[in-house]
Amino acid sequence: MTATVLVEQPEPNLSPQHVLREVFGYQTFRVGQQEVIEAAIAGQDSLVIMPTGGGKSLCYQIPALVLPGLTVVISPLISLMKDQVDQLKANGVAAECVNSSLSRETLIAIYNRINRGQIKLLYVSPERVLMADFIERLQQLPLAMIAVDEAHCISQWGHDFRREYASLGQLKQVFPHVPFMALTATADDATRIDILHRLQLANPHTYLGSFDRPNIRYTLVEKHKPVSQVIRYLETQRGQCGIIYCGSRKKVEMLTEKLCNNGIRAASYHAGMEVDERAYVQEAFQRDDVQIVVATVAFGMGINKSNVRFVVHFDIPRNIESYYQETGRAGRDGLPAEAIMLYDPADIVWLRRMLDEKEEGPQKQVESHKLTAMSHFAEAQTCRRQVLLNYFGEYRDTPCGNCDVCLDPPKRFDATEQVRKALSCVYRVQQSFGIGYVVEVLRGMQNIRIRENGHDKLSTYGLGRDHSHDYWVSIFRQLIHKGLLQQNITRNSTLQLTEEARPILRGDKAVELAVPRLDTAARAVKSDKLSNKNYDKKLFAKLRKLRKSLADEEGLPPYVVFSDATLIDMADILPTSYGEMLAVNGVGQRKLEKYADPFLDVIQEHLTGHG
């Protein structure tokens, strides 16, 4: 066997299909990849919207290997660049990144290799690529293409606007004849238009792929006792990798401590930690040394880990784009994954309050619109995937069958009696207390505070003792959703009646609600079935152990060696020769040469032992 040689002038017959198969080890393109690749090879500018895990990277990596010259990839994070370069090198591709962490000697060595045409892909930050001396260096080189990853950062209408990205349009003026490719997983109509305008792309080929991630199950649960809910869920996910997002650093540290105290290995990650601490946690997570990371939104864009099985939102995000991007870090290998959100309407009220304190202007209006859309998603009583896709302008006629609403549709009932009790109790306590206290009065609880306030003498005291605490909390939250009650965030989230509540209190109007779902943790059902293939589970476990050992020897994340999906394919096909190993999805020529022997040995030994 001979390694694929990737030189300055490629072989005349080096087609995209050849590179896909021989270098990356895939037999077929994913939806949309081939047309984007062909447009780039034809010299056309492109805007590519593809879901996370949809194969965006190959859209510029394959043209980079087919075309003569250097492809420059602009990426926002050092960790993201390093991860991409590690994976390319594992496939035998000549790739490097230049960033502030490199020594002067290393930089000089990389530049010398570039000048000799020995590097095909160069990853850089937006700050560096705009430096005058760097642009001057690029002007001396034959450029194949310039790719802008995470392109939503360019737009002021995007959820992650970065000022350094907004200036990248200057490059098009300097390199008018070099094809540009802008790629992102999250961009609504306004963001897409702004990307094209700011990058000055001329008649671009636009590929708008589906935003659907069918392997991710979306589930929302009411937040009652969130720490306990998370712990119970994690107990069903032993041995799996996951990310838990919290709305503040304080919550991150609190939850991490609680998990560790309950025997769950977890690590914190937030912007208040030292740089080397954050790097250590990220590296440990990439290498499967830490399986659960509790983090703020500071964690994630640099994560390209393929075997994340779940993402939990301890708090609701500020917008659907963030939710989509963060949940999209699960299931990048195409295997089943879960996205769980714990939801309390008070969280939306708090976020709205924080937003109200900002200066008036277009940005505030955009954020307000996005927060409203996030609230609608959380309160949806129809297929959650349909609501999510509709936000991005993608409409589906049929429910997905893989979200909490589809799998356990809400049952409706005439709740007029319960609602009148609830609203009356709010009125009787003079609209001066929050949900928890009003529920205690309704249920006739004996405590000092209720007695001191004289609320044990109210006509509504004990009217709701036939239902549980969680039942009434669910009723009150639905009344907030329906606009019959509002929470005053300036007065400790006290409940207040709205005008819409009056006809119900008078008995002039009936109310229908969803039957409260009380066992919320049980709604996130663990699926042991990672694949529909009838693969050998014991062999899969052995292959994962071997992969971890090889990865540790090389200082690489395990998925850079092979993804879980590739190992499942091996445990299904049971290859015993090089030829059969090449038929496994994700095994290219370079990885065959490097890793085939130890994996074939484990497979052969397993088959022999099982007769």
Residue pairs with C-beta under 8 A, 6 or more apart in sequence:
1 578
1 589
1 592
1 593
3 92
3 589
3 590
3 593
4 22
4 23
4 92
4 588
4 589
4 590
6 23
6 65
6 92
6 93
6 94
6 120
7 117
7 118
8 68
8 69
8 117
8 118
9 68
9 117
10 65
10 66
10 67
10 68
14 65
14 66
15 66
16 29
16 34
16 37
16 38
16 41
16 62
16 63
16 66
19 62
19 65
19 66
20 26
20 27
20 28
20 29
20 58
20 62
21 27
21 588
22 588
22 589
23 65
23 91
23 92
23 93
23 588
23 589
23 590
24 58
24 61
24 62
24 91
24 586
24 588
25 91
25 566
25 582
25 584
25 585
25 586
25 587
25 588
25 589
25 591
25 592
26 585
26 586
27 583
27 585
29 37
29 55
30 54
30 55
31 54
31 209
31 210
32 48
32 50
32 54
32 207
32 209
33 55
33 58
33 59
33 62
35 205
35 207
36 46
36 48
36 59
36 181
36 205
36 207
37 58
37 59
37 62
37 63
39 46
39 205
40 46
40 59
40 60
40 63
40 67
40 145
40 179
40 181
41 63
41 66
41 67
43 179
44 179
44 203
44 204
44 205
45 179
45 180
45 181
45 201
45 202
45 203
45 204
45 205
46 59
46 179
46 180
46 181
46 182
46 201
46 204
46 205
46 206
46 207
47 151
47 181
47 182
47 192
47 195
47 196
47 201
47 204
47 205
47 206
47 207
48 56
48 59
48 181
48 182
48 183
48 184
48 207
48 209
49 183
49 184
49 185
49 187
49 192
49 206
49 207
49 208
49 209
49 211
50 56
50 59
50 183
50 185
50 207
50 209
51 185
51 209
51 210
51 211
51 212
51 213
51 328
52 185
52 213
52 325
52 328
52 329
52 332
53 213
53 306
53 328
53 331
53 332
53 333
53 334
54 185
54 209
56 149
56 183
56 185
57 84
57 149
59 181
59 183
60 71
60 73
60 145
60 147
60 181
60 183
61 71
61 88
61 93
61 121
63 71
63 144
63 145
64 71
64 120
64 121
64 144
64 145
65 93
65 120
67 144
67 145
68 142
68 144
69 141
69 142
69 143
69 144
69 145
70 114
70 117
70 119
70 120
70 121
70 122
70 141
70 142
70 143
70 144
71 120
71 121
71 122
71 143
71 144
71 145
71 146
71 147
72 122
72 124
72 129
72 138
72 143
72 145
72 146
72 147
73 81
73 84
73 121
73 122
73 123
73 124
73 147
73 149
74 124
74 125
74 126
74 129
74 146
74 147
74 148
74 149
74 168
75 81
75 84
75 97
75 123
75 124
75 125
75 149
75 150
76 125
76 126
76 149
76 150
76 153
76 162
76 165
76 301
77 301
77 302
78 97
78 99
78 100
78 101
78 125
78 302
79 279
79 282
79 302
79 303
80 149
80 150
80 301
80 302
80 304
81 97
81 99
81 123
81 124
81 125
82 97
83 286
83 302
83 303
83 304
83 557
84 95
84 97
84 123
84 304
85 95
85 96
85 97
85 121
85 123
86 556
86 557
86 560
87 304
87 560
88 95
88 121
89 95
90 556
90 560
90 561
90 590
90 591
90 594
91 588
91 590
91 591
92 588
92 589
92 590
93 120
93 121
94 113
94 118
94 119
94 120
94 121
95 119
95 120
95 121
95 122
95 123
96 110
96 113
96 114
96 119
96 121
96 122
96 123
97 122
97 123
97 124
98 107
98 110
98 122
98 123
98 124
98 128
99 124
99 125
99 128
102 110
110 119
110 122
111 137
113 119
114 122
114 141
115 140
115 141
124 134
125 164
126 162
126 164
126 165
126 167
126 168
127 164
128 134
129 135
129 138
129 168
129 171
130 164
130 167
130 168
130 170
130 171
135 171
135 174
138 175
139 174
143 175
143 178
144 178
145 178
145 179
145 180
145 181
146 171
146 175
146 178
146 179
146 180
146 181
147 180
147 181
147 182
147 183
148 154
148 165
148 168
148 180
148 181
148 182
148 183
148 199
149 183
149 184
150 160
150 183
150 184
150 301
151 165
151 182
151 183
151 184
151 187
151 195
151 199
152 158
152 159
152 160
152 184
152 186
152 187
152 191
152 195
152 321
153 160
153 161
153 162
153 165
154 161
154 162
154 165
154 166
154 168
154 182
154 194
154 195
154 198
154 199
155 161
155 187
155 190
155 191
155 194
155 195
155 198
156 166
156 194
156 362
156 363
156 366
157 188
157 190
157 191
157 194
157 366
158 186
158 187
158 191
158 194
158 321
159 186
159 318
159 319
159 321
159 322
159 325
159 370
160 301
160 321
160 322
160 325
166 198
168 198
168 199
169 198
169 199
169 200
171 180
172 180
172 199
172 200
172 201
173 200
180 199
180 201
180 204
182 195
182 196
182 199
182 201
184 195
185 211
185 324
185 325
185 328
186 321
186 324
186 325
186 392
187 195
188 321
188 391
188 392
188 393
189 393
192 206
192 208
195 201
196 204
210 389
210 394
211 324
211 388
211 389
211 392
211 394
212 385
212 389
212 394
212 396
213 327
213 328
213 331
214 400
214 402
215 331
215 334
215 335
215 336
215 337
216 327
216 328
216 330
216 331
216 337
216 338
216 339
216 402
217 336
217 337
217 338
217 339
217 402
217 403
217 404
217 407
217 527
218 327
218 339
218 384
218 385
218 388
218 402
218 403
218 404
219 338
219 339
219 340
219 341
219 403
219 404
219 523
219 524
220 340
220 341
220 343
220 378
220 384
220 404
221 229
221 340
221 341
221 342
221 343
221 404
221 517
221 520
221 521
221 523
221 524
222 342
222 343
222 344
222 470
222 473
222 474
222 477
222 517
222 520
223 229
223 342
223 343
223 344
223 347
224 470
224 473
224 520
226 314
226 342
227 255
227 258
229 342
229 520
229 521
230 244
230 255
230 259
230 312
230 314
230 342
231 258
231 259
231 262
231 264
232 521
233 312
233 340
233 521
233 524
234 242
234 259
234 264
234 292
236 524
236 526
237 309
237 310
237 526
239 291
240 291
240 309
240 310
241 285
241 288
241 291
241 292
241 305
241 307
241 308
241 309
242 291
242 292
242 293
242 308
242 309
242 310
242 311
242 312
242 330
243 292
243 293
243 295
243 299
243 300
243 303
243 308
243 310
243 311
243 312
243 326
243 329
243 330
244 255
244 266
244 292
244 293
244 294
244 295
244 311
244 312
244 313
244 314
245 295
245 296
245 297
245 299
245 311
245 312
245 313
245 314
245 315
245 317
245 326
246 252
246 255
246 294
246 295
246 296
246 314
246 315
247 296
247 314
247 315
247 316
247 347
248 296
248 315
249 270
249 271
249 272
249 296
251 314
251 315
252 268
252 269
252 270
252 294
252 295
252 296
253 268
253 270
255 266
255 294
255 314
256 266
256 267
256 268
256 294
259 266
259 292
259 294
260 266
264 292
265 290
265 291
265 292
266 290
266 292
266 293
266 294
267 281
267 284
267 285
267 290
267 292
267 293
267 294
268 281
268 293
268 294
268 295
269 278
269 281
269 282
269 293
269 294
269 295
269 296
269 298
269 299
270 295
270 296
270 298
270 299
271 296
271 298
273 281
278 298
281 290
281 293
282 299
282 302
282 303
284 290
285 291
285 293
285 303
285 305
286 303
286 305
286 557
287 551
287 552
287 556
287 557
287 558
288 307
288 548
288 557
288 558
293 299
294 314
297 317
297 322
297 326
300 325
300 326
300 329
301 325
303 329
304 332
305 329
305 332
305 557
305 559
306 332
306 333
306 559
306 563
306 564
306 565
307 332
307 333
307 335
307 558
307 559
307 563
307 564
308 329
308 330
308 331
308 332
308 337
309 330
309 331
309 335
309 336
309 337
309 338
310 330
310 337
310 338
310 339
310 340
311 326
311 327
311 329
311 330
311 337
311 338
311 339
311 340
312 340
312 341
312 342
313 323
313 326
313 327
313 339
313 340
313 341
313 342
314 342
315 342
315 347
316 341
316 343
316 344
316 347
316 348
316 351
316 374
316 378
317 323
317 326
317 374
318 351
318 367
318 370
318 371
318 374
319 367
319 370
319 371
319 373
319 374
320 370
320 373
320 374
320 377
320 388
320 391
321 370
323 341
323 374
323 377
324 388
324 392
327 339
330 337
330 338
330 339
331 337
333 559
333 563
333 564
333 565
334 565
335 530
335 531
335 564
335 565
335 568
336 527
336 529
336 530
338 524
338 527
340 524
341 378
343 378
344 477
345 379
345 477
345 480
345 481
345 487
346 487
346 489
346 493
348 371
348 374
348 375
348 378
349 487
349 489
349 493
350 489
351 371
352 368
352 371
352 489
353 489
353 490
355 364
355 367
355 368
355 371
358 364
358 367
373 391
376 387
377 384
377 387
377 388
377 391
379 481
380 387
380 405
381 405
381 410
381 514
382 399
382 405
383 396
383 399
383 400
383 403
383 405
383 406
384 400
384 403
384 404
384 405
384 406
385 396
385 399
385 400
385 402
385 403
385 406
386 395
386 396
386 399
386 400
389 395
389 396
399 405
399 406
400 406
401 407
404 523
407 525
408 517
408 523
410 514
410 515
410 517
411 514
411 515
412 512
412 513
412 514
412 515
413 512
413 513
413 515
414 510
414 511
414 512
415 475
415 511
415 512
415 513
416 504
416 510
416 511
418 464
418 467
418 475
418 513
419 475
419 479
419 484
419 504
419 511
419 513
420 504
420 505
420 507
421 442
421 460
421 463
421 464
422 438
422 442
422 464
422 472
422 475
422 476
422 479
423 479
423 484
423 485
423 497
423 501
423 504
423 505
424 459
424 460
424 463
424 505
425 438
425 441
425 442
425 458
425 460
425 463
425 464
426 438
426 485
426 495
426 496
426 497
427 497
427 505
428 441
428 455
428 458
428 459
428 460
429 437
429 438
429 441
429 453
429 455
429 458
431 494
431 495
431 496
431 497
432 491
432 494
433 441
433 494
433 495
434 487
434 492
434 493
434 494
434 495
435 473
435 476
435 477
435 493
435 495
436 473
437 449
437 450
438 476
438 495
439 464
439 469
439 472
439 473
439 476
440 447
440 450
440 469
441 450
441 455
441 458
441 460
441 461
442 460
442 461
442 462
442 463
442 464
442 465
442 472
443 462
443 464
443 465
443 467
443 469
443 472
444 456
444 461
444 462
444 463
444 464
444 465
446 456
450 456
450 461
455 461
464 472
468 518
470 516
470 518
471 516
471 518
474 516
474 517
474 518
475 513
475 516
476 485
476 495
478 513
478 514
479 485
480 486
480 487
482 500
482 511
482 513
483 498
483 500
484 497
484 498
484 500
484 501
484 504
484 511
485 495
485 496
485 497
485 498
485 501
486 495
486 496
486 498
487 493
487 494
487 495
487 496
488 494
488 495
488 496
497 505
503 509
504 511
517 523
530 564
530 568
531 565
531 568
531 572
533 568
533 569
533 572
534 572
535 568
535 569
535 571
535 572
536 571
536 572
536 574
536 606
537 571
538 606
539 570
539 571
539 574
539 602
539 603
539 606
540 567
540 568
540 571
542 602
542 606
543 562
543 567
543 570
543 571
543 599
543 602
543 603
544 558
544 564
544 567
546 598
546 599
546 602
547 558
547 561
547 562
547 567
548 558
550 561
550 595
550 598
551 557
551 558
551 560
551 561
554 561
561 591
561 595
562 570
562 586
562 587
562 591
562 595
562 599
563 586
565 585
565 586
566 584
566 585
566 586
566 587
569 584
569 585
569 586
570 581
570 584
570 599
570 603
573 580
573 583
573 584
574 603
574 607
575 581
575 583
575 584
575 600
575 603
576 600
576 603
576 604
576 607
577 600
578 592
578 596
578 600
581 587
581 592
581 596
581 599
581 600
582 589
582 592
587 596
